Amino acid sequence: MTSVIEAAPAHTALARRRIGVLIASNLLGGVGVASSVAVGGLLAERLGGTAFAGFAQATSVLGAAVAAIPLASLAARGGRRAALTTGYAIALIGGLVIIASTLMQQFVVLLVGLAMFGVAQAVNLQSRYAAGDNADPAARGRIMSLVIWSTTIGSVLGPNLTNIANEVGFVLGLPELAGPYTFSIAAIAVAGLIIALLYGGEVVARPEPGDPVVATASVGAWAALRWAFANPTARMAVVLTACAHAVMVMVMVMTPIHMQHHGDSLTVVGIVISLHVLGMYAVSPLFGWVADRFGAVRSAAGGVAVLLAAVVLGLIAATAGGAWTPAALTVLGVGWSWCVISASTLLASTPDPRVRVPLQGVTDAGMNYAGAAAAALAGPILALGGFHAGNIAALVLLAPATALVVARLVRGGAPVAGG
């Protein structure tokens, strides 16, 4: 790990320190998000019914989507520290609102809290770009993937704290399923403090060697998106990020409900979600190395292939059950990680510094809007056609990204700068 951190710009110890701070905050942010992910759908089902179970993840992801562009704009104007600490503060308030909703037994209040809480995921995602700001171009994929990897410990630990946190909630006089959010609030509070106190002096994203001489003011989100869709490789990266996330959310959000309907305990559900999250983060440095070594477009093709394999495993799990379900969820996490790291490496290499940060923000927004839509559809699809139908829907969602990745491979995978 140390050798990878040392790939930060050699002329500044601040860059290396920032990467260390981002690793620590993402670890805690992972605890904050994952300690409640296994119960969010169950809590929504309890307050709103099975058909609305997917609204928990949908609302949380929607909150991340809505926050992505404003946080990116704040980062462009005032630096990453201001954006990341603001996002964590909003998420902390959201966790308090969720606990209040369990006391009030109000589904609408729950959704408001989940939307605010979802901003923590936007912060965790934007941390990877903050790491990219502090990395040398030749090691950017590895540096970004290392920050993503740091979420592994917290994200795997979080779901397995579900029962313990539930008991803590009972001691505090909270209803069932509210306890995990007390752990989330504590972890997110500490993550925010680490960023606020230790990230260091602010600088906006620096131009890369060879960047054109341009005005420092960033363009707007829509202008950045238009730029991306005029560039085939950038377009592929934007669409791949959205599709990969939608596929992951579509299947993941249905799994706890599917498992509980088949008699699995909350403990077993937590273990399966932990395996899924382990797949999302544990081997991410490998994908950063692949992107740096073989090119991010070729790396993206590998990620798409793994996601396709995960959907096939999900179709088998819908019928066979048993060990097929954790296998499908683990492979799903691996495919998501591979796709997102590959696409993020391309986007962090955007040559025009006016476009770079706004494009990152609008891509994360699109990613989370796609995830929110997939989560909202997951409940009705599960109710109507079961886990089998959900995996077929995931296959359809992956099709646009697959087509664009194949097109870029056929045309040689031109860099973002050249289209």
Order of alpha helices (4+ residues) and beta strands (2+ residues): alpha-alpha-alpha-alpha-alpha-alpha-alpha-alpha-alpha-alpha-alpha-alpha-alpha-alpha-alpha-alpha-alpha
